[in-house]
Amino acid sequence: MRLQLFHAGIARSRVPLAIRERLHTDCAEREAMLATWANDAPERMILDTCERFELYAVTARHDASHWSRALACAFRLSVDALERNVRFLRGDPVAHHLLRVSAGLES
């Protein structure tokens, strides 16, 4: 498998408050998640604000089901609850989305 940009994101505009509250992490939790996912994604970062939780990665594991299970485990949510509320992107749309977020167009 080849490495590809991957994104898993949960944003305020699409997700109920009860789920967003479960997805907020502190610095230690984010570091633990990033360490756990090191083998699956050699390059990875988390963007976590009051409005969103997003994982950006360069990975060969770009199947949504793998990351649904990983995120559900990290947040102690059912895979079903997580999949109903998360958006997955692969390849060029990841870079496009990140540029929109950093420019404030996705606020």
C-alpha positions as CSV (number, residue, x, y, z in Angstrom):
1,M,0.0,0.0,0.0
2,R,1.2,3.5,-0.7
3,L,1.1,6.4,1.7
4,Q,-1.7,8.9,1.3
5,L,-3.1,11.9,3.1
6,F,-6.0,11.0,5.3
7,H,-8.4,13.0,7.4
8,A,-11.0,12.1,10.0
9,G,-12.9,15.0,11.3
10,I,-15.8,16.0,13.4
11,A,-17.0,19.6,13.2
12,R,-19.6,21.7,15.1
13,S,-21.9,22.2,12.1
14,R,-22.6,18.5,11.7
15,V,-22.4,16.9,15.1
16,P,-24.6,17.1,18.2
17,L,-23.1,18.7,21.3
18,A,-23.3,15.5,23.3
19,I,-20.9,13.8,20.9
20,R,-18.6,16.8,20.5
21,E,-18.2,17.0,24.3
22,R,-17.0,13.4,24.3
23,L,-14.4,14.1,21.7
24,H,-12.6,16.9,23.5
25,T,-9.1,15.9,24.7
26,D,-6.4,17.4,26.8
27,C,-2.7,17.5,25.8
28,A,-1.8,14.2,27.5
29,E,-4.7,12.4,25.8
30,R,-3.7,13.8,22.4
31,E,-0.1,12.7,22.9
32,A,-1.2,9.3,23.9
33,M,-3.4,8.9,20.8
34,L,-0.6,10.1,18.5
35,A,1.8,7.6,20.1
36,T,-0.8,4.8,19.8
37,W,-1.2,5.5,16.1
38,A,2.5,5.9,15.3
39,N,2.7,2.5,13.5
40,D,-0.4,3.2,11.4
41,A,0.5,6.7,10.5
42,P,4.2,7.7,10.6
43,E,3.2,11.4,10.1
44,R,0.1,12.6,12.0
45,M,-1.4,15.5,13.9
46,I,-4.5,16.3,15.8
47,L,-6.4,19.6,15.6
48,D,-8.7,19.8,18.6
49,T,-10.7,23.0,19.4
50,C,-14.1,23.7,21.0
51,E,-15.5,23.5,17.5
52,R,-13.8,20.5,16.0
53,F,-11.6,17.4,16.4
54,E,-9.6,16.4,13.3
55,L,-6.9,13.8,12.7
56,Y,-4.6,14.5,9.8
57,A,-2.2,11.7,8.8
58,V,0.1,10.4,6.1
59,T,-0.7,6.7,6.2
60,A,-1.0,3.5,4.2
61,R,-4.1,2.7,6.4
62,H,-6.6,4.9,4.7
63,D,-9.6,2.7,5.2
64,A,-12.3,4.4,7.1
65,S,-13.3,1.3,9.1
66,H,-9.8,1.0,10.6
67,W,-9.8,4.6,11.8
68,S,-13.5,4.4,12.9
69,R,-12.4,1.6,15.3
70,A,-9.3,3.4,16.4
71,L,-11.2,6.7,17.2
72,A,-14.1,4.9,18.8
73,C,-11.7,3.1,21.1
74,A,-9.8,6.3,22.0
75,F,-13.0,8.1,22.8
76,R,-14.9,5.2,24.3
77,L,-17.7,5.5,21.8
78,S,-19.5,2.8,19.8
79,V,-18.2,2.6,16.2
80,D,-21.7,3.2,15.0
81,A,-22.0,6.5,17.0
82,L,-18.6,7.6,15.7
83,E,-19.3,6.7,12.0
84,R,-22.6,8.6,12.0
85,N,-20.7,11.8,13.0
86,V,-17.2,11.6,11.4
87,R,-16.2,12.7,7.9
88,F,-13.3,10.9,6.2
89,L,-11.2,12.4,3.4
90,R,-8.4,10.9,1.4
91,G,-5.7,12.4,-0.9
92,D,-6.0,15.9,-2.3
93,P,-9.3,16.8,-0.6
94,V,-7.4,16.6,2.7
95,A,-5.0,19.3,1.7
96,H,-7.8,21.4,0.4
97,H,-9.8,21.1,3.6
98,L,-6.7,21.9,5.8
99,L,-6.0,25.0,3.8
100,R,-9.7,26.1,4.2
101,V,-9.5,25.4,8.0
102,S,-6.2,27.3,8.4
103,A,-7.6,30.3,6.4
104,G,-10.7,30.5,8.6
105,L,-13.1,29.5,5.9
106,E,-14.3,26.4,7.8
107,S,-15.2,28.3,11.0
